[in-house]
Amino acid sequence: MKPILILATAAALSPLAYGADNSTSYFIRGATIHTMAGRDISNGSILIRDGKILGVGENLTAPADAQVIDAHGMQVYPGMIDSFTDTGLTEIEMVRETSDNSELGKFNPQLSAWMAVNPSSEHIPVTRANGITASVPVPNGSLIAGRASMIHLDGWTVDDMDLNPTVALHINMPVIRTRTFHFPEGATERPFEEVHKDYLKELQELNKFFDDAHRYEKAKAANEPGFETDLKFEAMIPVIDGKVPVMITAMREREIRDAIAFADKQKLRMILAGGAEAWKVAAELKARNIPVVLRPTLSLPEEEDDPYDKPFTTPGELYRAGVLFSFGSYDAQFSRNLPYQAAAAVPFGLPHDAAIAGVTINAAKIYGMDKKVGSIEEGKIADLMITDGDPLEEQTHVKQLFINGKQVDLNNRQLRLYEKYKSRP
């Protein structure tokens, strides 16, 4: 925790820190701009007006009505995107009343994570203080958990935060697992035959639900007598039509292959989530253009006999295979550590630029939002951060943050606690 507290303090004391100016036009000049859309721009400038980037380049002139920000010696990057998170959905994981990330029932495609986000969550300002401007809250639960959304990490209401209420439908792939662990009871084991029977039953139920959705769509189009609207199947129509992808959580090789086979059978656009053993099926993922939202790099291997560094080498292996991927925190309280998940893969074969892309433009591409966010280009939403160094390095300070073209206050609960106990007698 300590490095993050120091980071937040330095950001707040910076001369570039948030001010009271309510201008809707800003002119950032003199910075090195990492656009993530081509070459870096040395001594460049960015013009922001009414939430959008109106200009980026080397020879721009500041309009008379713009607030000028002198960023000489600084670096400007696109705001980072957490591709899979509980931020805004969960406050204290072990206190059920503060979590709204799952719902009863096996099939909940009508539920949207965006509607359950708490704009006042303490995790949000802590997360954005480290340069994360957008995230994808994902509902969890049983088979079809609900719809993942993309939100800005700033706003009084969920309407203020909304970028896209539906970027994917989240499915938890049925698995065969004889040993499970539940806190505080401990590990429990079940016979393989029993587990396999449940697995086949869930897979059959999942396929049947999709088949029923197809029949519902046909009945609606035909305006059959007695047709009744069903909200669950209404939510499925853009999915089975290919307009909305399915994000399938699967970790081990067998689960991933099952997920691919299911998506092929139902003719779905697929995103793989988790993907601990995605390296084993990289060729298949590439051949089908299936992107991957990787689990945290700073984690243990999936199997006890896997190489100790497998979570660290996986991003580099997917990169060399040509698989599009991004990083997710799969968490709320540690979403702030997203850049370090990407950084941990760099010494193990992932190029530095690819690591940056994994927390910016790649995340936007995976969810079909790359025309709006993920890079610094004219016409895009002005989500960006001004730093004094590489955002993948822990010693780097985020000096200033823009979300939707607005200067965002970097104050947060960790900073307040740091100041409180620093001044303790």
C-alpha positions in Angstrom: 0.0 0.0 0.0 2.8 2.4 0.9 3.9 3.2 -2.7 0.4 4.1 -3.7 0.0 6.4 -0.7 3.2 8.2 -1.7 2.0 8.4 -5.3 -1.3 9.9 -4.3 0.4 12.5 -2.0 2.8 13.6 -4.6 0.0 14.0 -7.1 -1.9 16.2 -4.8 1.1 18.4 -4.0 2.0 18.8 -7.7 1.8 22.2 -9.3 -0.3 20.6 -12.0 -2.8 19.3 -9.5 -6.5 19.9 -9.8 -7.7 23.4 -9.5 -11.0 25.3 -9.3 -11.1 26.5 -12.9 -14.3 25.4 -14.6 -13.1 26.0 -18.1 -14.2 23.5 -20.8 -11.2 24.2 -23.0 -7.6 23.2 -22.1 -4.4 23.4 -24.0 -1.6 21.1 -22.8 1.8 22.1 -24.2 5.4 21.0 -24.2 4.8 17.4 -23.2 5.9 14.1 -24.8 2.7 12.6 -26.1 2.3 8.9 -26.3 -0.8 8.7 -28.6 -1.0 4.9 -28.9 -2.1 5.6 -32.4 1.3 6.0 -34.1 4.6 7.7 -33.2 5.2 9.6 -30.0 5.2 13.3 -30.3 8.0 15.2 -28.6 7.3 18.7 -27.4 3.7 18.3 -28.5 0.4 20.0 -27.6 -3.2 18.8 -27.1 -6.3 21.0 -27.4 -9.3 19.8 -25.5 -12.8 21.4 -25.8 -16.1 20.3 -24.5 -14.9 16.8 -23.6 -13.2 16.0 -26.9 -9.7 16.2 -28.3 -9.8 18.9 -31.0 -6.1 18.8 -31.9 -2.9 17.0 -31.2 0.5 17.8 -32.7 3.7 19.8 -32.6 2.7 23.2 -33.9 -0.7 24.0 -32.3 -1.6 27.4 -31.0 -3.5 27.9 -27.8 -7.0 29.5 -28.3 -7.5 32.7 -26.2 -10.3 31.1 -24.1 -8.3 27.9 -23.2 -6.7 27.2 -19.9 -3.0 26.6 -20.7 -1.2 23.8 -18.9 2.6 23.9 -19.2 3.6 20.2 -19.3 7.3 20.6 -20.3 9.2 17.6 -19.1 6.0 15.6 -18.5 4.5 12.6 -20.3 0.9 12.4 -21.6 -0.7 9.0 -22.1 -4.3 7.9 -22.8 -6.2 7.1 -19.6 -6.0 3.5 -18.7 -8.9 1.0 -18.9 -9.5 -1.8 -16.5 -11.0 -4.5 -18.8 -12.6 -6.6 -16.0 -13.4 -5.3 -12.6 -15.7 -5.2 -9.6 -15.0 -1.5 -9.0 -18.3 0.3 -8.2 -20.1 -3.0 -7.7 -18.4 -4.1 -4.5 -17.3 -2.0 -1.5 -16.3 -4.6 1.2 -16.0 -8.0 -0.3 -16.8 -9.9 2.9 -19.8 -7.7 3.7 -22.6 -9.0 1.5 -24.8 -5.9 1.9 -22.1 -3.8 0.2 -21.8 -6.1 -2.9 -24.1 -5.9 -5.9 -22.1 -7.9 -8.4 -24.3 -11.0 -8.7 -27.9 -12.1 -8.8 -29.8 -15.3 -8.1 -30.7 -17.6 -11.0 -28.7 -19.2 -13.7 -29.8 -16.9 -16.6 -29.7 -13.1 -16.2 -28.9 -11.6 -19.5 -31.3 -8.7 -18.8 -29.2 -7.4 -15.9 -26.7 -4.6 -16.6 -23.6 -3.9 -14.4 -23.9 -0.2 -15.2 -27.1 0.1 -13.3 -25.6 -1.4 -10.1 -22.6 0.9 -10.0 -22.2 3.0 -6.9 -20.8 6.4 -8.0 -19.8 7.2 -4.4 -17.6 4.1 -4.0 -14.3 4.8 -2.2 -12.6 2.5 -4.7 -13.3 4.8 -7.6 -11.1 7.9 -6.6 -8.3 5.6 -5.4 -8.3 3.8 -8.7 -8.4 6.8 -10.9 -5.6 8.5 -8.9 -3.3 6.0 -10.5 -4.3 7.0 -14.1 -7.2 4.7 -14.7 -10.0 6.7 -16.4 -12.4 3.9 -17.4 -13.3 0.4 -16.4 -15.5 -2.5 -17.3 -17.6 -3.6 -14.4 -18.6 -7.2 -14.9 -21.5 -9.0 -13.2 -20.7 -12.4 -11.7 -23.0 -15.3 -10.8 -24.0 -18.5 -12.4 -24.1 -19.4 -16.1 -25.3 -16.1 -17.8 -24.4 -13.5 -15.2 -25.5 -10.3 -17.0 -24.1 -7.6 -19.2 -20.7 -6.0 -18.7 -20.6 -2.2 -19.2 -17.9 0.4 -19.8 -17.9 3.4 -17.5 -15.9 6.5 -16.8 -14.5 6.7 -13.3 -16.0 10.1 -12.6 -19.6 11.3 -12.3 -22.3 12.2 -9.8 -24.6 9.5 -11.2 -24.4 6.4 -13.3 -25.7 8.4 -16.2 -22.7 10.7 -15.9 -20.4 7.8 -15.9 -21.9 5.8 -18.8 -19.7 5.1 -21.8 -21.6 2.0 -23.1 -24.1 0.1 -20.9 -23.6 -3.1 -22.8 -20.1 -4.1 -24.1 -20.5 -7.9 -23.6 -22.7 -10.6 -22.2 -20.8 -12.4 -19.4 -21.0 -16.2 -19.3 -19.3 -18.5 -16.8 -18.3 -21.6 -18.7 -19.4 -24.8 -17.0 -16.3 -26.6 -15.6 -15.4 -30.0 -14.3 -13.8 -29.5 -10.9 -13.8 -32.2 -8.3 -12.1 -30.1 -5.6 -13.3 -26.6 -4.5 -12.5 -24.3 -1.7 -14.9 -22.2 0.2 -14.0 -19.8 3.0 -14.2 -20.5 5.9 -15.3 -24.1 5.5 -12.2 -25.2 3.6 -11.8 -27.6 0.7 -14.4 -30.1 -0.4 -14.2 -32.9 -2.8 -16.8 -34.6 -5.0 -16.6 -37.8 -7.1 -15.7 -37.2 -10.8 -18.9 -39.0 -12.0 -21.1 -36.6 -10.0 -19.2 -33.5 -11.1 -19.2 -34.6 -14.8 -23.0 -35.2 -14.7 -23.5 -31.7 -13.4 -21.2 -30.3 -16.0 -23.1 -31.9 -18.9 -26.4 -30.8 -17.4 -25.3 -27.1 -17.2 -23.8 -27.2 -20.7 -27.1 -28.6 -22.0 -29.1 -25.9 -20.2 -26.8 -23.2 -21.6 -27.3 -24.4 -25.2 -31.0 -24.8 -24.6 -31.3 -21.2 -23.4 -29.6 -19.9 -26.6 -31.8 -22.2 -28.7 -34.8 -20.8 -27.0 -33.6 -17.2 -27.6 -33.3 -18.0 -31.3 -36.9 -19.3 -31.3 -38.1 -16.2 -29.4 -36.4 -13.9 -32.0 -38.1 -15.8 -34.9 -41.5 -15.7 -33.1 -41.1 -11.9 -32.5 -40.2 -11.2 -36.2 -43.1 -13.3 -37.4 -45.5 -11.5 -35.0 -47.0 -14.8 -34.0 -50.4 -14.7 -32.3 -50.2 -14.6 -28.5 -46.6 -13.6 -28.6 -45.5 -12.2 -25.2 -42.4 -10.1 -24.5 -39.8 -11.7 -22.3 -37.1 -9.3 -21.0 -34.5 -12.1 -20.7 -34.8 -13.1 -24.4 -35.1 -9.5 -25.5 -31.6 -9.0 -24.0 -30.4 -12.0 -26.0 -31.4 -10.7 -29.4 -28.3 -8.4 -30.0 -26.1 -11.3 -28.7 -27.4 -14.0 -31.1 -27.4 -11.4 -33.9 -23.7 -10.8 -33.4 -24.0 -7.2 -32.4 -22.9 -7.8 -28.8 -20.1 -10.3 -28.0 -20.2 -12.9 -25.3 -17.4 -12.7 -22.7 -16.8 -16.3 -21.5 -14.8 -16.8 -18.4 -12.6 -20.0 -18.7 -9.3 -20.7 -17.2 -7.9 -24.1 -18.0 -7.3 -25.5 -21.5 -10.3 -27.8 -21.5 -12.6 -25.0 -20.4 -11.3 -22.7 -23.0 -11.7 -25.3 -25.8 -15.3 -25.9 -24.6 -16.0 -22.2 -24.7 -14.6 -22.0 -28.2 -16.7 -24.9 -29.3 -19.8 -23.4 -27.7 -19.3 -20.0 -29.4 -18.7 -21.8 -32.7 -21.9 -23.8 -32.3 -24.0 -20.8 -31.4 -22.2 -18.5 -34.0 -21.3 -16.0 -31.3 -18.6 -13.3 -31.2 -16.4 -14.4 -28.3 -14.1 -12.7 -25.8 -12.1 -15.0 -23.5 -11.9 -13.8 -19.9 -9.4 -15.2 -17.4 -7.4 -17.4 -19.9 -4.8 -18.7 -17.5 -4.0 -21.4 -20.0 -4.7 -19.4 -23.1 -1.1 -19.9 -24.2 -2.0 -23.6 -24.8 -4.7 -22.6 -27.4 -3.1 -19.4 -28.8 -3.2 -20.7 -32.4 -7.0 -21.4 -32.2 -7.6 -18.0 -30.6 -5.7 -16.2 -33.3 -7.4 -18.2 -36.1 -10.9 -17.2 -34.8 -9.9 -13.6 -33.8 -10.9 -14.3 -30.2 -9.4 -11.6 -27.9 -8.4 -12.3 -24.3 -8.9 -10.3 -21.1 -6.1 -11.7 -19.0 -6.3 -12.4 -15.3 -3.9 -10.5 -13.1 -0.3 -11.3 -14.0 0.8 -11.1 -10.3 -0.8 -14.4 -9.4 0.1 -18.0 -8.9 0.2 -20.6 -11.7 -3.0 -22.4 -12.4 -1.6 -25.9 -11.8 0.9 -26.9 -9.2 3.3 -28.4 -11.8 3.2 -25.3 -14.1 6.3 -23.2 -14.4 6.5 -20.6 -11.5 6.5 -17.8 -14.0 3.7 -18.9 -16.3 1.3 -16.0 -15.4 4.2 -13.6 -16.3 5.1 -15.2 -19.6 1.6 -15.7 -20.9 1.1 -12.2 -22.2 4.3 -12.3 -24.2 3.3 -15.7 -25.6 -0.1 -14.4 -26.7 1.6 -11.3 -28.2 3.9 -13.4 -30.3 1.0 -15.5 -31.5 -0.8 -12.4 -32.7 -3.7 -12.6 -30.2 -5.3 -9.4 -29.1 -5.4 -9.1 -25.3 -5.8 -6.6 -22.5 -5.4 -6.8 -18.7 -8.1 -6.8 -16.1 -7.8 -6.5 -12.3 -10.8 -8.9 -11.6 -11.1 -6.9 -8.4 -12.2 -3.7 -6.8 -9.7 -2.8 -4.1 -6.7 -3.6 -6.3 -7.9 -2.1 -9.6 -5.4 0.7 -8.9 -2.6 -1.8 -9.5 -3.6 -2.4 -13.1 -0.5 -0.8 -14.7 1.7 -3.0 -12.6 -0.1 -6.2 -13.8 1.0 -5.2 -17.3 4.5 -4.1 -16.2 5.2 -7.5 -14.6 5.0 -9.2 -18.0 7.6 -6.9 -19.6 10.7 -8.7 -18.1 9.3 -12.0 -19.3 9.0 -11.2 -23.0 6.2 -8.7 -23.5 7.4 -5.6 -25.3 6.9 -2.4 -23.3 4.7 -0.7 -25.9 2.5 -3.9 -26.0 2.1 -3.7 -22.2 0.9 0.0 -22.5 -1.5 -1.1 -25.3 -2.8 -3.8 -23.0 -4.2 -1.2 -20.6 -5.3 1.4 -23.2 -6.1 0.9 -26.8 -6.3 -2.9 -26.8 -9.0 -2.8 -24.1 -11.0 -0.3 -26.2 -10.6 -2.5 -29.3 -11.8 -5.6 -27.5 -15.0 -3.9 -26.5 -15.6 -2.0 -29.7 -14.9 1.3 -28.1 -11.7 2.3 -29.9 -13.4 5.0 -31.9 -14.1 6.8 -28.6 -11.3 6.0 -26.1 -8.0 4.2 -25.7 -5.7 6.6 -27.6 -5.0 10.3 -28.0 -6.5 11.3 -31.4 -8.6 14.1 -32.8 -12.3 13.6 -32.2 -11.9 11.1 -29.4 -13.0 11.6 -25.8 -10.4 13.4 -23.8 -9.4 10.7 -21.3 -5.8 11.2 -20.6 -3.2 11.5 -17.8 -0.2 13.7 -17.3 2.7 11.9 -15.6 6.3 12.5 -14.6 7.4 9.2 -16.1 6.4 5.8 -17.3 2.9 4.9 -15.8 4.0 1.2 -15.6 6.7 2.2 -13.0 5.6 2.4 -9.4 7.7 5.6 -8.7 5.8 7.5 -11.4 3.4 10.2 -10.2 0.1 11.0 -12.0 0.2 14.8 -12.0 -3.1 15.5 -13.6 -6.0 13.5 -14.9 -8.7 14.3 -17.5 -11.9 12.2 -17.8 -14.3 13.2 -20.5 -12.4 16.4 -21.0 -12.7 17.4 -17.3 -10.0 17.9 -14.8 -10.5 15.3 -12.1 -9.6 15.7 -8.4 -6.9 13.2 -7.4 -7.8 13.3 -3.8 -8.9 10.0 -2.3 -9.3 8.0 0.9 -5.8 6.7 1.0 -4.4 10.2 0.6 -6.6 11.4 3.5 -5.5 8.6 5.7 -1.9 9.2 4.8 -2.1 12.8 5.8 -4.0 12.0 8.9 -1.5 9.5 10.3 1.6 11.5 9.0 0.6 14.3 11.3 -0.1 12.1 14.2 1.6 13.5 17.4 
